[in-house]
Amino acid sequence: MDSSDQRRKRKRILRQSYSLHHLLSVRSLLVCFSFFTSLCVLSYTTPFRSSAYRPVQVVSSLSLLSSSISRKVKSVQDFDGWLLPLKIESRVLFPDHVLLLVGGGKMEKRGAEELECVYYGKFDSIDSGDFDKKKVFSVDEYDGFRSIVRCPLPPVNYSSVVNLKRRGKNGILGEKFGFGVDSQTVNSWENVAYEATLDGDSAVVFVKGLNLRPDRESDPSQFSCHFGLGKWEGSERFMLTTKALTAAQEVVRCALPKTISRNHDKAQGIRVTVGATPHARNRAHKRVLVPSVAKIFDSGAVGKKRSLGRKYELCVCTMVWNQAPAIREWIMYHSWLGVERWFIYDNNSDDGLDEVVQELDLENYNVTRHVWPWIKTQEAGFSHCAVRAKDECNWVSFMDVDEYFYFPYSTPGHQNFRALGYASQNSLRALVANFSSSSKTIGEIRTSCHSFGPSGLNSPPPQGVTVGYTCRLQSPERHKSIIRPDALDTTLLNVVHHFHLRKGFEYLNLPQSTAMINHYKYQVWEVFRAKFYRRVATYVADWQENQNEGSRDRAPGLGTEAIEPPDWPQKFCEVWDTGLRDFVLANLADPSTGLLPWARHSALTGKN
């Protein structure tokens, strides 16, 4: 081949190569242009400055980002099997611990044994290398995006910007171990947007720090919601902003931005906060954004779905702290009465509650545990559960683990509520199903409570509370509710188990002779003492506080210290009532052994 032919061949190759590169370049430009156009459309609202609202604690002395104390976030391949990269996204300072929200992968509970919390002195320099460390309290799954690490409070004169290191290793967690830090901010649990979920075409945001009045709706025009991605500790970020539709207590409901309402999948993982515009003397002040650790997680989209396309007739929602010894009896008993689905909101339990819930679910009791780390937020948690259960349940009972439905003998006068005679299996589900078919306006069923005392006992009854406690106060106390989720007011207002209903719906009080709730409120002292130290309701005074001492929410005659009264076993005993004990022994005990279902499980497994 002559040289001219070779030159022509090289030119053809060059032209083909040029055309290919040119095509790739044009395609790349088009892809980039489309991407940035989408961002511009998505970010059509106003910028904001996160510095408008200052957190309680800021700026760490030292961050655990690399072996050279670099502030750059590193990614790695693995950290003992955890999916990575892991990043400390947020920190929340509670009265008794620091909560770390860790994103980037799933962390197993065994991580608590492998990690240490690391603290740096407030006045140490970045290069000092001096730090203190403590054992991690616990590691837990949280939502679909993050895990939780709970750390002890920092020592005196140490920063609240807690980081992590691997136990037994020298130095800090570097890039080899995969922990980065997105933020050096520590938020106060008293002033933070802490949770968010979807409800139709609106977002429901749960927030502390607004100080709205209990059991009252507030003016929503003072509030707005702000949706965005990425870190919030920057100079300016562009976000989507919508107006608030309702505001009450710790719950703000806002319309979804149009780009999200058309496709709810876009909302998953988006961080959201609430903006407030205080008014004083008819003058509006500058809008203030509440610090936020809340990301939208539509748990209903990934939760359990009812087979055959119909809803469960009866579900139960509760919030618990350290109720592992009690929850099995409570769930087994009410499942016999017809409860089909259980939502357990775990408020920082450390007594193995998660293991009991897993066992019950494997035994086909249809139980799920939702980690709810926010203290003093029972009403907000119930509002969250009502939204979550709406697509799954026709009726939801909101009750505590020490409360048990009881049906006395039915007479002809009760035939509108259930069959004559003693309650049969699934009788509670049959009762609410009757209202589903017969009434379009009943949105809440209220049942009065009898409060039981220690009944002369000094230690927990081995057969369970329903059999062991048989003496109570004579007069019933406040009621508890079973509600229709679709009948609730859009504010989701509730105070201690009582919800507000939408216009057109009403509540019904069940006659005391038809149904009661046995509330085992004052148990033996060792059980009651734990309750003394920890209450989860937002608007109910703690036992230690010198408030509302005459309230029925407090133990009559008990002061503000956890000191056992000398006559505690005999207190709160005015009427001997063995009705539920006799009913349980007659209907649930094994005919051959006499064991109750929860006692039979203990006998088989050796667990108490």
KOLKEVO-139772 format. One record per residue (C-alpha): x, y, z. Coordinates in steps of 0.001 Angstrom, whole numbers, plus 524288, in hexadecimal, padded with zeros to 5 digits. Last residue first. Example, Ala and Ser with C-alpha at 12.3 -4.5 7.8 and 13.67 -1.06 7.14 Angstrom:
# KOLKEVO-139772
     x     y     z
 83566 7FBDC 81BE4
 8300C 7EE6C 81E78
***
This chain:
# KOLKEVO-139772
     x     y     z
 7661E 7C4BA 94306
 76DAC 7BCBC 93931
 76FC3 7AE0F 93ABA
 76B3C 7AC10 92CC3
 7606D 7A211 92E8A
 75C24 7A668 93C23
 75C89 7B4A9 93850
 7542A 7B1EC 92C4D
 74A67 7AA82 934AE
 749B7 7B616 93DF4
 745FC 7BF0F 932A0
 73BB3 7B570 92DB3
 735FF 7B2B3 93B45
 739BF 7A5E9 941C3
 72F2D 79D33 9479B
 736B4 79146 94324
 72C45 788FF 93C87
 721B1 79303 9398A
 72B8E 79DA1 93570
 726CF 7AA89 93B0B
 720DA 7B484 931C3
 7121B 7B3DC 933E4
 70F33 7B08C 9420E
 71BC9 7B5DB 947F6
 71A88 7C270 94035
 70C2D 7C495 943C8
 70E86 7C1D7 9522D
 719A1 7CB9A 952BF
 711A8 7D57D 94AFB
 70673 7D4FE 954AC
 70E59 7D418 9613B
 70AEA 7E195 96661
 70D34 7E476 974BF
 7090A 7F28C 976FC
 70FDC 7FD50 97EAE
 71E42 7F9E6 97D2B
 72652 80576 9789A
 730AB 802B6 98313
 7328B 7F5A1 989E5
 73FA5 7F1E1 983D9
 74479 80024 985B8
 7425A 800C3 9947C
 7502D 804EF 99847
 750D6 80EC3 98D03
 75BE2 80B69 98393
 764EC 816F0 98124
 76604 81B58 9730A
 7654F 829C9 9765B
 75B34 833E1 9722C
 750A8 83024 97BEC
 746F2 824FB 97B7C
 73A0D 8276C 98271
 731E8 82548 9765B
 73A26 81FDC 96B19
 73A3C 829FF 96051
 732E4 82AA9 95378
 72649 82C2A 95B4D
 72B04 839EE 95E6C
 72BCB 83EB4 96C72
 73A87 840B6 96BE7
 73930 848C4 95F88
 74761 84D01 9603B
 752BC 84A8B 96984
 75A81 8436A 95F36
 7609A 83642 962A6
 75498 82ED3 95E12
 7559A 834F5 9509D
 74AC5 83E25 94C7B
 74228 839E3 94126
 74289 84246 934D1
 74CDC 83B28 92CF5
 749E4 82D38 93112
 7559D 82408 93232
 75721 82279 940D1
 7638C 81CDB 946A2
 76869 81C77 954A8
 75B75 8194D 95B09
 758A0 80EC7 950F1
 764EC 807C3 9555E
 76062 80931 96380
 7532B 8034F 96001
 75962 7F654 95C63
 761B0 7F513 968BD
 7563F 7FA1F 970C1
 74C43 7EFF7 96CED
 74265 7F536 9630E
 73B1F 80219 9633A
 7359A 80447 95594
 73085 7F6F2 9521E
 725EC 7FD58 949F5
 71AA6 7F3E3 94800
 71350 7F973 93C7C
 7049B 7F81F 93C9B
 6FA1D 7F2F4 93393
 6EB4F 7F0FA 93397
 6E7F5 7F434 941B4
 6F02A 8007B 940AF
 6E7E2 8050C 9354D
 6F038 80819 9294F
 6F183 816B1 92725
 6EFDF 81A1D 918BE
 6F750 824A4 91162
 6F2D9 82D3D 90634
 6F618 82FAA 8F801
 6F086 83A15 8EEEA
 6FB79 843DD 8F133
 7084F 83CC8 8F2D5
 70B9F 836A4 8FFD7
 714E5 83B0B 90A8A
 71C7C 82FEF 910CD
 71D1F 82B0C 91EDB
 72850 821D6 922A5
 72F07 82B1C 92C2E
 72CC4 837A0 92480
 72A06 836E0 91602
 72A02 84071 90AAF
 72C85 83A24 8FD78
 72AE5 847E1 8F79A
 723BF 841AA 8EC09
 718CB 83D77 8F523
 717A0 82ED1 8F626
 70CC5 8273A 8EF60
 715DB 82023 8E5D2
 71D1B 81A06 8F13F
 710AE 8145A 8F742
 7135B 81483 905C3
 71394 80B7C 91177
 714D0 813CF 91D99
 7185D 81398 92BE4
 70FDC 818F0 936E9
 712E5 820A6 94317
 710BD 81AAC 9506C
 70725 810BC 955BB
 702B0 81191 963EA
 70513 80658 96D67
 713DB 805C8 96D6A
 71927 7F842 96ACF
 71C54 7EAD1 9703F
 71EB6 7DEC1 967B8
 72CB7 7DF8C 962EC
 732EB 7D23C 960A7
 72A96 7CC2B 955E9
 72A7E 7D72B 94BF7
 737F9 7DBBA 95059
 73F0C 7CF42 94CD7
 73FD9 7C14B 951D6
 74C13 7C3F2 95A01
 74659 7CFC2 96111
 750E0 7DA3F 9629A
 755E8 7DB3B 970A3
 75070 7E13A 97D32
 74217 7DE47 97ACD
 73690 7E333 982E6
 72E62 7E6DC 9770C
 7390D 7EFBF 97166
 72E6E 7F909 96C76
 724E2 7F8ED 96111
 71F84 804D6 959ED
 71269 80280 95315
 711A6 808D7 945B1
 70684 80DF4 93D5B
 70542 80A7B 92EE8
 703C2 8142C 923CB
 700B0 81066 915B6
 704B1 81AA9 90BB8
 70088 81DFC 8FDDA
 6F210 81AA0 8FE84
 6EBF9 82184 8F2B7
 6EA85 81711 8E844
 6E435 80D36 8F146
 6DF6E 7FF35 8EFB8
 6EA0E 7F85B 8E7FA
 6F634 7FE15 8EE37
 6EF43 7FEC7 8FB54
 6ED02 7F01A 8FB3A
 6FB21 7EE15 8F72A
 6FF05 7F531 9039B
 6F7C8 7EB55 90C16
 6FBDF 7DF80 90417
 70A29 7E333 905F8
 70809 7E3CD 914A5
 700D7 7D6BD 91499
 70BC3 7CF8E 90D5A
 70A69 7C3CB 91692
 6FE07 7C411 91E95
 6F940 7CDA4 928A0
 6F007 7C79C 9328B
 6E17A 7C771 92FBF
 6D9BF 7CE7E 9254B
 6E040 7D28B 918B0
 6E62F 7E003 91720
 6E365 7EEB0 916F4
 6D4F9 7EFE6 91394
 6D27B 7E3B7 91BB8
 6D649 7EAE1 9281E
 6C897 7EC38 92DD1
 6C67B 7DDAF 92BB7
 6D13D 7DB26 935A8
 6DFEE 7D9BC 93384
 6E8C7 7D488 93E3F
 6F3F7 7DDF7 94073
 6FD3C 7E121 93531
 70B1C 7E514 938ED
 714F1 7ECA9 930EC
 72280 7ECEB 936FD
 72B68 7F880 93A44
 7394C 7F6C7 93F93
 73F61 7F6E2 931F5
 73959 8040C 92EEB
 72E3A 80747 925AC
 72B0D 80D4A 91891
 7218D 80449 91176
 72178 80564 902B6
 715BC 802CB 8F9EF
 71490 800AD 8EB38
 72306 7FD8D 8EA00
 72D84 7FCF0 8DF8A
 72D58 809D9 8D81A
 72A8F 811CD 8E447
 73485 80AD1 8ECC1
 7401D 813AD 8E9A7
 7385D 82026 8EB43
 732EC 81B8E 8F85A
 74086 81702 8FC66
 74643 82489 8FA40
 73B42 82AB1 90228
 73DD2 820B8 90CE8
 74C42 8243B 90CBF
 748DE 832A3 90DD1
 74068 82FDA 919B5
 74B07 82785 91FF1
 755D5 83189 91DDA
 75CC8 832C4 92AF2
 76936 82C87 9258E
 76C39 82B29 91716
 772E3 81E39 913CB
 76760 8180D 90C99
 76BE0 80B11 906FD
 7602C 8048D 900A7
 75E36 7F668 9048E
 7553D 7EE14 8FC4F
 74BF4 7E386 900F7
 743F3 7DA51 8F87D
 74139 7D02A 9031B
 74632 7C58E 8FA10
 74F79 7BEB9 903A6
 75AC9 7C4E9 8FC41
 754B6 7D20B 8FF9D
 75430 7CE5A 90DE2
 76282 7CA64 90DEE
 76697 7D6FF 90732
 75EE6 7DF00 91114
 76568 7D7BC 91C57
 772DE 7DA51 9167A
 76FFD 7E8CE 914BD
 76BA8 7EA00 922E9
 778FA 7E55F 927A7
 77974 7EE3D 93394
 77F87 7FA71 92D8D
 77362 801C4 9293B
 77557 80F0B 922D7
 76710 81269 91FB4
 76305 8067A 917DA
 7569B 80927 91023
 74FE1 7FBEF 90EC2
 745F9 7FB54 903A8
 73E02 7EEC9 904A1
 734C6 7E88E 8FAA4
 7299A 7DEC9 8FB8A
 7232E 7E190 908BA
 7182A 7D7B4 90A66
 715AC 7D4FE 918CF
 71FB7 7CA07 9186F
 7293E 7D409 912D3
 72612 7DC40 91EC2
 72ACE 7D1AD 92809
 736E7 7CE09 92041
 73B0B 7DC42 91EA1
 739AA 7DFF4 92D00
 73FCA 7D353 93216
 74B91 7D51C 92915
 74D27 7E39D 92C17
 74F66 7E2BA 93AAC
 75D6A 7DDDC 93CAA
 76287 7E5DF 930FA
 75C3A 7F27F 9359B
 76869 7FAEC 9361B
 76299 80748 9301D
 7562F 8063F 92861
 74DAF 80D7F 91EBD
 74166 80680 91A3A
 73991 80447 90DDC
 72F58 7F9BF 90C1A
 7289F 7F4E1 8FFD6
 71AC1 7F05E 8FCDD
 713D3 7EDBC 8EFE8
 7202A 7EB86 8E81D
 71E94 7F169 8DAA9
 71B1D 7EA4F 8CE36
 72368 7E727 8C230
 723CA 7D871 8C3A1
 72F73 7D979 8CCC6
 73112 7E556 8D562
 73DB1 7EC7C 8D2D9
 7495E 7ED13 8DBED
 7514D 7F968 8DB4B
 75957 7FEC3 8D001
 75059 8095D 8CAFB
 74A31 80B1E 8D84E
 75764 80ECB 8DDCE
 757A5 81B0C 8D577
 76497 82072 8DA29
 7663D 82EFB 8D900
 772CA 83312 8DF98
 772F5 83A3C 8EC84
 77FB6 83E90 8F2F9
 77B91 84CC0 8F2DC
 77EE9 859D4 8F8D9
 772A6 86279 8F911
 772C5 86D05 8EEB1
 76F8F 87AEE 8F297
 76784 88429 8EA2D
 76A2A 89262 8ED26
 76039 89905 8F5BE
 75234 89C38 8F289
 74C8A 8A809 8F959
 73F04 8A839 8FF65
 74472 8AAAF 90CFD
 74CFA 89E82 90C2D
 74C0A 8942F 901A5
 755AB 88902 90052
 75896 883D3 8F2AF
 75BFF 87570 8F400
 762B1 86CB5 8E9F6
 76184 85E0A 8EB56
 76B5F 85401 8E6BF
 76CCF 84990 8DC64
 77795 84078 8D7D1
 774AB 83895 8CBB9
 776F0 829FD 8CD8F
 76AD7 8257B 8C63F
 76402 83149 8C065
 76709 82DEB 8B249
 75FCA 82109 8B3EF
 75380 828F3 8B635
 75288 82C6C 8A7C7
 748E5 836FA 8A3BC
 7488F 83C39 8B1A4
 75763 83DCD 8B129
 7582E 84716 8A59B
 74C35 84E2E 8AA91
 75221 8511A 8B7D9
 74ADE 8499F 8C272
 740E2 850FB 8CA75
 74494 852EA 8D89B
 74093 84CC2 8E583
 7471E 85120 8F211
 746BB 8484C 8FE0B
 74CAB 84B37 90B69
 7409D 8516E 911CB
 737FF 85555 90645
 73ACE 85B5F 8F90B
 732A0 859CA 8ECCD
 73409 85CA7 8DE34
 741E8 861F2 8DEC7
 746AC 868EE 8D2A8
 75067 86307 8C93E
 75EED 86502 8C6B1
 76812 85D77 8BDC4
 7763F 86013 8C0D9
 7822D 86740 8BC0A
 78D92 86765 8C56D
 7958F 872C1 8CA7B
 7A105 8743D 8D3CA
 7A1F3 86621 8D7A1
 79E56 85DA9 8E33F
 79259 8575C 8DD5B
 7991D 84C00 8D6D0
 7932A 845AD 8CAE5
 78575 845A2 8C580
 779F0 84E96 8C778
 76C04 850AB 8CC09
 76791 85C6E 8D3E6
 75A64 85CC2 8DACD
 7533E 86922 8DED7
 74D9F 86ED2 8EB43
 7470E 87B27 8F03F
 73B55 8793D 8E744
 73853 86C7A 8EE6A
 731A1 87381 8F9CC
 73178 869CD 904F5
 72857 85E8C 90842
 726F6 85BB9 916B4
 7286E 84F6F 91EFE
 73565 85417 92483
 739BB 861DE 920CE
 744C7 86364 9170D
 7529F 86464 91C35
 758CB 86492 90E99
 76501 85E2E 9140B
 762CE 84FF8 9107E
 75EFB 84BB3 902D4
 757AE 840CC 8FC1A
 75559 84339 8ED9E
 749B4 83DCA 8E62D
 74B4A 83F3C 8D77A
 73F4D 84095 8CEFD
 73A1B 83A90 8C286
 735B8 82E18 8C93A
 73C16 82D65 8D694
 74AD9 82D21 8D55F
 7544A 82C58 8E0BF
 75D76 834E2 8E89E
 76517 833D0 8F556
 76E08 83BE5 8FE1F
 76C65 84A3C 8FB04
 774B9 84FAB 9061E
 7742D 85830 91233
 772DB 850BE 91EFB
 77B3C 84549 91A51
 78666 84F04 918E6
 78E24 84E09 90C5E
 79CBA 84B73 90BA2
 7A382 850B3 8FF8E
 7B06F 84B9E 8FA2B
 7AA1B 84660 8EDDD
 7AC55 83C81 8E31A
 7B635 8345C 8EA80
 7BCEE 82885 8E4BC
 7BE85 81AFF 8EA52
 7C437 8109D 8E15B
 7CDA5 80878 8E908
 7D93D 809E6 8DFFF
 7D640 81849 8DE09
 7D9A5 81ABF 8EC06
 7D338 8177C 8F8CC
 7DC0B 81D41 9030B
 7E89D 81857 908C8
 7EBA7 80B06 90E28
 7E19F 80063 90C65
 7DB25 7F8B1 91751
 7CDE0 7FE93 914DC
 7CB47 804F6 907C3
 7C97C 81393 9084E
 7BDE2 81CA5 90832
 7BAD9 82B23 9091E
 7B403 833A6 91334
 7B256 8422C 910D6
 7ADA5 844A0 91EB4
 7BAD9 84A88 921E7
 7C201 84742 92E61
 7C348 8501B 93A3C
 7BC49 8463B 94303
 7BB46 838C4 93CCF
 7B2A2 836F2 930DB
 7A51F 830CB 9327C
 7A4DF 8225B 92F66
 7A36A 81E2C 9212A
 797DC 818B9 91991
 79A62 81474 90B98
 78EBC 8147B 90263
 78E22 80FA3 8F46C
 78A52 8170F 8E841
 783CF 8167B 8DAEC
 77804 80D7B 8DBCB
 77517 811D9 8E98D
 77B57 80ECE 8F697
 78320 8026A 8F89D
 78985 801AD 905DA
 7969E 802EA 90C98
 7978F 803EA 91B5D
 79E04 80A5B 9270A
 7AB4A 80BFC 92091
 7B698 80A96 92A14
 7BE0D 816D6 92D7C
 7C9AF 81E2F 92809
 7D1FC 829E8 92B8B
 7DA67 83177 92201
 7E7B9 837A6 92064
 7ED23 8383B 91281
 7F189 84654 91486
 7F164 849AC 9060F
 7E398 84F06 905B5
 7E5FE 85730 911C7
 7DF8B 853DB 91E7C
 7D6C9 85DFB 924FB
 7C9D1 856C2 924E2
 7D09B 849F9 92832
 7CE17 83F10 91EAC
 7C4E2 83399 9201D
 7C4C2 8263B 91979
 7B9C5 81C4C 91A64
 7BEB2 80E69 91907
 7BB09 80410 90F34
 7BC04 7F54B 90E42
 7B26D 7F0F4 918BA
 7A7EE 7FA9A 91477
 7AA27 7F639 9067D
 7A3F9 7E957 90A2F
 796F8 7EFFC 907E1
 79982 7EFDD 8F937
 79BED 7FC2D 8F16E
 79560 7FDEB 8E43F
 79B88 80772 8DAE2
 79EA6 81567 8D733
 79906 81D00 8E266
 79BFF 81DC5 8F0E8
 792E3 82565 8F9C0
 79A1A 82762 906A2
 79230 8293B 91320
 79915 82F03 91EE3
 794AF 82A3E 92C2F
 78DBF 82D81 9390A
 78748 83AC8 93719
 7874B 83938 9283B
 790CA 83F77 91E8D
 78DD7 83C33 91068
 7988E 83967 90688
 79767 838F6 8F7D0
 79D31 832ED 8EB8E
 7A7F3 82A73 8F141
 7AC3D 823DC 8E4BE
 7ADC2 815B2 8E0A5
 7B35D 8122B 8D35F
 7AFE0 8071D 8D3FB
 7A7EC 7FAC7 8D5EB
 7AC00 7F477 8E298
 7B356 7E787 8E1C7
 7BE7D 7EA8C 8EAED
 7BFF2 7F83E 8E58A
 7C06A 7F6F1 8D6C3
 7C506 7FD0D 8CA12
 7C842 80AC7 8CE30
 7C3D6 818C1 8CC35
 7CA89 824C0 8D1AC
 7C4A8 83188 8D63A
 7CEA6 83C7A 8D654
 7D165 8435B 8E344
 7DE9E 83CB7 8E487
 7E333 8382D 8F1DE
 7EEF7 83163 8EB81
 7E945 823DE 8EDDE
 7DCBF 82861 8E789
 7CF83 82E45 8EA9B
 7CE1D 82E04 8F938
 7CB75 83C49 8FBCE
 7D25A 844C8 905C2
 7CE8C 85087 90DCA
 7C09D 84F4F 9091A
 7B901 85B0E 904D6
 7AB9C 85D9D 90ACE
 7A332 85AFE 916AE
 79574 86036 918CF
 79257 8625D 90A99
 790F0 86FCC 9045A
 7852B 87361 8FC12
 78791 87DA2 8F1A0
 7947C 876FA 8EED3
 78D2B 86DB6 8E600
 78C73 8785E 8DBDC
 781A5 87735 8D212
 77FF1 8772A 8C373
 7727D 8792D 8BD93
 76AED 86FF7 8B50A
 76C05 86A1A 8A78E
 77580 85F69 8AAFA
 76F4C 853FD 8A3BD
 76E90 85B45 896CF
 77CAF 85F9E 8980D
 78107 851F9 89BB9
 77A07 84C37 8900A
 780BC 85603 88711
 78DB3 85247 88D2C
 78B93 843F8 889D8
 7868D 846B4 87C19
 79273 84F25 8790B
 79B9A 844CE 87E62
 79544 83A41 87602
 79575 84305 869EA
 7A3B8 84673 86C11
 7A740 83822 86D96
 7A008 834E7 860EE
 7A734 83FBA 859C1
 7B448 83AFB 85EEC
 7B13D 82CCD 85BB4
 7AD6D 83086 84DC3
 7B9B2 838B0 84BEF
 7C21A 82DBE 85124
 7BBDB 82442 8477F
 7BCAC 82DD7 83C31
 7CB02 830CF 83F4B
 7CE40 82260 83FB5
 7C755 8202F 832C6
 7CE3C 82BE9 82C8A
 7DB47 82767 83200
 7D955 819B6 82CA2
 7D56C 81F32 81F50
 7E142 82848 81F69
 7EA6B 81D0E 822CF
 7E507 8153D 8175B
 7E704 820B0 80DF4
 7F52A 8223E 8129C
 7F7CC 813CA 810BF
 7F256 8143F 802EA
 7FB25 81FD2 7FFCF
 80706 8189C 80551
 80592 80D40 7FC0D
 80000 80000 80000
***
